[in-house]
Amino acid sequence: MDYIAIIHKDPDSGYGVSFPDFQDGVAFLVHFTPPDKTVRVNITLHESDLALIDAAAKASGLSRSAYLVEKGTAR
């Protein structure tokens, strides 16, 4: 069966979902964090460092941006 679900964001709370006109059903809360806005940045670095970053990104199967994000956010 398919049901219509309405996902909404209330002020100062998480996202919620409701099922209109859904009798004898179950309602549940779904947590959803929307992704951050993508921004473009300019950085300055040595050409040799950029070559190393690009080689490591390629070896990892990632784009330069994805590689820098992965390495910069690793804990």
N, CA, C and O atoms as a MOPAC input file, in Angstrom:
PM7 MOZYME 1SCF
protein

 N      0.82900 1    -1.17400 1     0.00000 1
 C      0.00000 1     0.00000 1     0.00000 1
 C      0.87500 1     1.23900 1     0.00000 1
 O      1.94700 1     1.24500 1     0.60400 1
 N      0.43400 1     2.26500 1    -0.65900 1
 C      1.12100 1     3.54200 1    -0.67800 1
 C      0.31600 1     4.55100 1     0.12500 1
 O     -0.91400 1     4.56500 1     0.07100 1
 N      1.01800 1     5.38900 1     0.86700 1
 C      0.38300 1     6.42000 1     1.67200 1
 C      1.02400 1     7.76200 1     1.37800 1
 O      2.20700 1     7.83600 1     1.04600 1
 N      0.25400 1     8.80100 1     1.49900 1
 C      0.77500 1    10.14800 1     1.35400 1
 C      1.32300 1    10.58200 1     2.70500 1
 O      0.62900 1    10.50900 1     3.71900 1
 N      2.56500 1    11.03100 1     2.71300 1
 C      3.20100 1    11.51000 1     3.94200 1
 C      3.56800 1    12.97600 1     3.75200 1
 O      4.02800 1    13.37900 1     2.68400 1
 N      3.36400 1    13.75200 1     4.77900 1
 C      3.74000 1    15.16600 1     4.76000 1
 C      4.89700 1    15.34200 1     5.73400 1
 O      4.77300 1    15.05300 1     6.92500 1
 N      6.02400 1    15.82000 1     5.21400 1
 C      7.18600 1    16.09100 1     6.05300 1
 C      7.22500 1    17.59400 1     6.29400 1
 O      7.14000 1    18.38600 1     5.35600 1
 N      7.35300 1    17.97400 1     7.55700 1
 C      7.32300 1    19.39700 1     7.89000 1
 C      8.38300 1    19.71600 1     8.92800 1
 O      8.85800 1    18.83800 1     9.65000 1
 N      8.74100 1    20.98100 1     8.98800 1
 C      9.72000 1    21.47500 1     9.96000 1
 C      9.02800 1    22.48600 1    10.83700 1
 O      8.54800 1    23.51300 1    10.35500 1
 N      8.97400 1    22.20100 1    12.12400 1
 C      8.41500 1    23.13700 1    13.08000 1
 C      9.53000 1    24.01700 1    13.63100 1
 O     10.67600 1    23.57600 1    13.72000 1
 N      9.21100 1    25.25400 1    14.00100 1
 C     10.25100 1    26.10800 1    14.59400 1
 C     10.83400 1    25.46000 1    15.85100 1
 O     10.10600 1    24.88600 1    16.66100 1
 N     12.12800 1    25.55600 1    15.99800 1
 C     12.83200 1    25.04800 1    17.18700 1
 C     12.63200 1    23.55700 1    17.42900 1
 O     12.62100 1    23.12200 1    18.58000 1
 N     12.47400 1    22.76600 1    16.37200 1
 C     12.34500 1    21.31700 1    16.53900 1
 C     12.89000 1    20.61900 1    15.31000 1
 O     13.31700 1    21.25600 1    14.34700 1
 N     12.86900 1    19.30600 1    15.36300 1
 C     13.30100 1    18.52100 1    14.22000 1
 C     12.20200 1    18.44600 1    13.17000 1
 O     11.16000 1    19.09000 1    13.29000 1
 N     12.45000 1    17.66800 1    12.16800 1
 C     11.45100 1    17.45900 1    11.13400 1
 C     10.43800 1    16.42100 1    11.61100 1
 O     10.76800 1    15.52300 1    12.38600 1
 N      9.23200 1    16.55500 1    11.14900 1
 C      8.18900 1    15.59600 1    11.49200 1
 C      7.50800 1    15.10100 1    10.24200 1
 O      7.63700 1    15.69800 1     9.17400 1
 N      6.79200 1    14.02500 1    10.37200 1
 C      6.04600 1    13.47900 1     9.25100 1
 C      4.63600 1    13.16100 1     9.73600 1
 O      4.44900 1    12.68200 1    10.85400 1
 N      3.67000 1    13.42400 1     8.90900 1
 C      2.29300 1    13.09300 1     9.26600 1
 C      1.61400 1    12.45000 1     8.07200 1
 O      2.00500 1    12.65100 1     6.92300 1
 N      0.58700 1    11.67100 1     8.37600 1
 C     -0.15900 1    10.95400 1     7.35100 1
 C     -1.61200 1    11.41400 1     7.42000 1
 O     -2.36600 1    10.95000 1     8.27600 1
 N     -2.00800 1    12.30900 1     6.54100 1
 C     -3.37200 1    12.82300 1     6.60100 1
 C     -4.39900 1    11.74400 1     6.27500 1
 O     -4.19400 1    10.91300 1     5.39100 1
 N     -5.51100 1    11.77800 1     7.01300 1
 C     -6.61900 1    10.84700 1     6.78000 1
 C     -6.16900 1     9.38900 1     6.81100 1
 O     -6.64700 1     8.57100 1     6.02600 1
 N     -5.27400 1     9.07700 1     7.69600 1
 C     -4.76000 1     7.71900 1     7.79700 1
 C     -5.29000 1     7.11500 1     9.09100 1
 O     -4.69800 1     7.30100 1    10.15400 1
 N     -6.38500 1     6.40600 1     9.00500 1
 C     -7.04300 1     5.85700 1    10.18300 1
 C     -6.37100 1     4.55900 1    10.62800 1
 O     -5.87400 1     3.78500 1     9.81000 1
 N     -6.37000 1     4.34400 1    11.92600 1
 C     -5.79700 1     3.13300 1    12.52500 1
 C     -4.35100 1     2.91200 1    12.08900 1
 O     -3.92000 1     1.77800 1    11.87900 1
 N     -3.62100 1     3.99300 1    11.95700 1
 C     -2.24400 1     3.88200 1    11.48100 1
 C     -1.24400 1     4.24700 1    12.55200 1
 O     -1.58400 1     4.41700 1    13.72300 1
 N     -0.04700 1     4.36000 1    12.13600 1
 C      1.05400 1     4.67900 1    13.02600 1
 C      1.72600 1     5.93300 1    12.50100 1
 O      1.95900 1     6.06500 1    11.30000 1
 N      2.03500 1     6.84400 1    13.39600 1
 C      2.78800 1     8.03400 1    13.02700 1
 C      4.15200 1     7.94800 1    13.68200 1
 O      4.27700 1     7.39600 1    14.77500 1
 N      5.15000 1     8.46900 1    13.05200 1
 C      6.48400 1     8.42500 1    13.61800 1
 C      7.24300 1     9.67600 1    13.23000 1
 O      6.88000 1    10.35600 1    12.27000 1
 N      8.29500 1     9.98400 1    13.97200 1
 C      9.11800 1    11.14800 1    13.72900 1
 C     10.38600 1    10.70700 1    13.01300 1
 O     11.03800 1     9.74200 1    13.41200 1
 N     10.71700 1    11.41700 1    11.96700 1
 C     11.92300 1    11.12300 1    11.20200 1
 C     12.87800 1    12.29300 1    11.36100 1
 O     12.52100 1    13.43700 1    11.07900 1
 N     14.08800 1    12.00800 1    11.81300 1
 C     15.09300 1    13.06200 1    11.94600 1
 C     15.80500 1    13.21800 1    10.60800 1
 O     16.26200 1    12.23900 1    10.01900 1
 N     15.89300 1    14.44400 1    10.14000 1
 C     16.54300 1    14.72800 1     8.86600 1
 C     17.35000 1    16.00400 1     9.01600 1
 O     16.80800 1    17.03600 1     9.41000 1
 N     18.62200 1    15.94700 1     8.71000 1
 C     19.46900 1    17.12900 1     8.73000 1
 C     19.78400 1    17.48200 1     7.28700 1
 O     20.50200 1    16.74700 1     6.60900 1
 N     19.25500 1    18.59800 1     6.81300 1
 C     19.53800 1    18.97200 1     5.42900 1
 C     21.02900 1    19.25600 1     5.25200 1
 O     21.67900 1    19.76100 1     6.16700 1
 N     21.56300 1    18.93800 1     4.09400 1
 C     22.99100 1    19.17500 1     3.87700 1
 C     23.30900 1    20.66800 1     3.87300 1
 O     22.47000 1    21.50500 1     3.54000 1
 N     24.54700 1    20.97200 1     4.25400 1
 C     24.99500 1    22.35700 1     4.22200 1
 C     25.02100 1    22.86000 1     2.78200 1
 O     25.10100 1    22.08300 1     1.83100 1
 N     24.95100 1    24.15200 1     2.65500 1
 C     25.06700 1    24.78700 1     1.34700 1
 C     26.50500 1    24.60700 1     0.84500 1
 O     27.44900 1    24.77700 1     1.61700 1
 N     26.67800 1    24.27500 1    -0.40200 1
 C     28.00100 1    24.13800 1    -1.00000 1
 C     28.53500 1    25.52700 1    -1.32500 1
 O     27.82700 1    26.35600 1    -1.89600 1
 N     29.78500 1    25.77300 1    -0.95700 1
 C     30.41600 1    27.06300 1    -1.23800 1
 C     31.70500 1    26.84300 1    -2.01200 1
 O     32.35800 1    25.80700 1    -1.88400 1
 N     32.04800 1    27.81600 1    -2.79800 1
 C     33.29500 1    27.77500 1    -3.56200 1
 C     34.34400 1    28.55700 1    -2.77600 1
 O     34.05900 1    29.64300 1    -2.27200 1
 N     35.55100 1    28.01000 1    -2.67100 1
 C     36.63100 1    28.68400 1    -1.95200 1
 C     37.88300 1    28.74400 1    -2.82000 1
 O     38.09300 1    27.90800 1    -3.69900 1
 N     38.69600 1    29.73700 1    -2.55500 1
 C     40.00200 1    29.85200 1    -3.20500 1
 C     41.06700 1    29.69600 1    -2.13700 1
 O     40.98300 1    30.31600 1    -1.07700 1
 N     42.06400 1    28.87300 1    -2.41000 1
 C     43.16400 1    28.69200 1    -1.47500 1
 C     44.48400 1    28.87800 1    -2.21700 1
 O     44.54900 1    28.75900 1    -3.44100 1
 N     45.51400 1    29.16700 1    -1.46700 1
 C     46.85100 1    29.31900 1    -2.03700 1
 C     47.74200 1    28.23300 1    -1.45100 1
 O     47.81500 1    28.06700 1    -0.23300 1
 N     48.41900 1    27.49500 1    -2.32700 1
 C     49.35300 1    26.47500 1    -1.88700 1
 C     50.39200 1    26.24700 1    -2.96000 1
 O     50.24300 1    26.69500 1    -4.09600 1
 N     51.42600 1    25.55900 1    -2.59300 1
 C     52.49900 1    25.28200 1    -3.55400 1
 C     52.00400 1    24.29900 1    -4.61100 1
 O     51.21800 1    23.39400 1    -4.33100 1
 N     52.48900 1    24.50600 1    -5.83300 1
 C     52.10000 1    23.64600 1    -6.94900 1
 C     52.43400 1    22.18400 1    -6.66800 1
 O     51.67400 1    21.28700 1    -7.03500 1
 N     53.55400 1    21.94800 1    -6.02700 1
 C     53.94800 1    20.56200 1    -5.71300 1
 C     52.98400 1    19.94400 1    -4.70200 1
 O     52.69100 1    18.75200 1    -4.78400 1
 N     52.48400 1    20.73800 1    -3.74700 1
 C     51.50300 1    20.22500 1    -2.79300 1
 C     50.18700 1    19.89100 1    -3.49100 1
 O     49.54300 1    18.88900 1    -3.17900 1
 N     49.80100 1    20.73500 1    -4.43100 1
 C     48.58000 1    20.47300 1    -5.18000 1
 C     48.71200 1    19.18600 1    -5.98800 1
 O     47.75700 1    18.41600 1    -6.09100 1
 N     49.86700 1    18.95600 1    -6.54700 1
 C     50.10400 1    17.71900 1    -7.30600 1
 C     49.99100 1    16.49800 1    -6.38900 1
 O     49.42400 1    15.47800 1    -6.78100 1
 N     50.52300 1    16.59900 1    -5.18000 1
 C     50.41200 1    15.49300 1    -4.22200 1
 C     48.95700 1    15.24400 1    -3.82300 1
 O     48.51400 1    14.09800 1    -3.74100 1
 N     48.22800 1    16.31700 1    -3.57900 1
 C     46.80400 1    16.19400 1    -3.22900 1
 C     46.03800 1    15.54800 1    -4.37900 1
 O     45.24600 1    14.63100 1    -4.16400 1
 N     46.27300 1    16.02400 1    -5.59400 1
 C     45.56900 1    15.46500 1    -6.75100 1
 C     45.89600 1    13.99200 1    -6.96200 1
 O     45.01100 1    13.20700 1    -7.29800 1
 N     47.14900 1    13.61000 1    -6.77100 1
 C     47.54200 1    12.20300 1    -6.92900 1
 C     46.87200 1    11.33500 1    -5.86600 1
 O     46.39700 1    10.23900 1    -6.16400 1
 N     46.83400 1    11.82200 1    -4.63400 1
 C     46.19700 1    11.06300 1    -3.55100 1
 C     44.69000 1    10.96400 1    -3.77700 1
 O     44.08600 1     9.92000 1    -3.52900 1
 N     44.09300 1    12.04400 1    -4.24300 1
 C     42.64800 1    12.02700 1    -4.52700 1
 C     42.34400 1    11.01400 1    -5.62700 1
 O     41.40400 1    10.22600 1    -5.51100 1
 N     43.13900 1    11.03700 1    -6.69200 1
 C     42.93200 1    10.10100 1    -7.80200 1
 C     43.09400 1     8.65800 1    -7.34200 1
 O     42.30700 1     7.79100 1    -7.72000 1
 N     44.11100 1     8.40200 1    -6.52900 1
 C     44.35500 1     7.04500 1    -6.02400 1
 C     43.20400 1     6.57800 1    -5.12800 1
 O     42.93000 1     5.38200 1    -5.03300 1
 N     42.53200 1     7.53100 1    -4.47400 1
 C     41.39600 1     7.20000 1    -3.60200 1
 C     40.08200 1     7.12500 1    -4.36700 1
 O     39.05500 1     6.73800 1    -3.81000 1
 N     40.11600 1     7.49600 1    -5.64700 1
 C     38.88900 1     7.49600 1    -6.45100 1
 C     37.97000 1     8.65500 1    -6.11400 1
 O     36.75600 1     8.57800 1    -6.30300 1
 N     38.56700 1     9.74100 1    -5.60700 1
 C     37.77100 1    10.90100 1    -5.21000 1
 C     38.16300 1    12.12200 1    -6.02000 1
 O     39.25400 1    12.18900 1    -6.58600 1
 N     37.26200 1    13.07700 1    -6.06500 1
 C     37.60800 1    14.37200 1    -6.64100 1
 C     38.51100 1    15.10100 1    -5.65500 1
 O     38.61300 1    14.70500 1    -4.49400 1
 N     39.16000 1    16.15400 1    -6.10900 1
 C     39.99900 1    16.94700 1    -5.21300 1
 C     39.17500 1    17.46500 1    -4.03200 1
 O     39.60200 1    17.36900 1    -2.88200 1
 N     38.00300 1    18.00900 1    -4.32100 1
 C     37.15900 1    18.55800 1    -3.25500 1
 C     36.73900 1    17.48400 1    -2.25700 1
 O     36.82400 1    17.68400 1    -1.04500 1
 N     36.28800 1    16.34600 1    -2.77200 1
 C     35.85000 1    15.26300 1    -1.88300 1
 C     37.01400 1    14.76200 1    -1.03300 1
 O     36.83600 1    14.45600 1     0.14600 1
 N     38.19000 1    14.67800 1    -1.61800 1
 C     39.36900 1    14.22900 1    -0.87500 1
 C     39.71200 1    15.20300 1     0.24500 1
 O     39.97000 1    14.78700 1     1.37500 1
 N     39.71500 1    16.49600 1    -0.06400 1
 C     40.03200 1    17.48900 1     0.95900 1
 C     38.99200 1    17.48800 1     2.09000 1
 O     39.34100 1    17.63800 1     3.26100 1
 N     37.73500 1    17.32100 1     1.73400 1
 C     36.68800 1    17.25700 1     2.76600 1
 C     36.88600 1    16.01800 1     3.62700 1
 O     36.82100 1    16.09200 1     4.85400 1
 N     37.13000 1    14.88100 1     2.98500 1
 C     37.31100 1    13.62800 1     3.72300 1
 C     38.49200 1    13.73900 1     4.70100 1
 O     38.37300 1    13.36200 1     5.86700 1
 N     39.59700 1    14.24500 1     4.23400 1
 C     40.78900 1    14.35500 1     5.08500 1
 C     40.63700 1    15.46500 1     6.12200 1
 O     41.11900 1    15.33500 1     7.24800 1
 N     39.98400 1    16.53300 1     5.75400 1
 C     39.83200 1    17.65100 1     6.67300 1
 C     38.82700 1    17.42000 1     7.76800 1
 O     38.87500 1    18.09000 1     8.80000 1
 N     37.91000 1    16.48200 1     7.57000 1
 C     36.87500 1    16.21400 1     8.58400 1
 C     37.09200 1    14.89200 1     9.30200 1
 O     36.30000 1    14.52500 1    10.17000 1
 N     38.15400 1    14.17100 1     8.95500 1
 C     38.43400 1    12.87800 1     9.61500 1
 C     38.82000 1    13.11700 1    11.06900 1
 O     39.50400 1    14.08500 1    11.40300 1
 N     38.36400 1    12.21300 1    11.91500 1
 C     38.69300 1    12.32400 1    13.34700 1
 C     39.54100 1    11.17000 1    13.78000 1
 O     39.91900 1    11.08600 1    14.94900 1

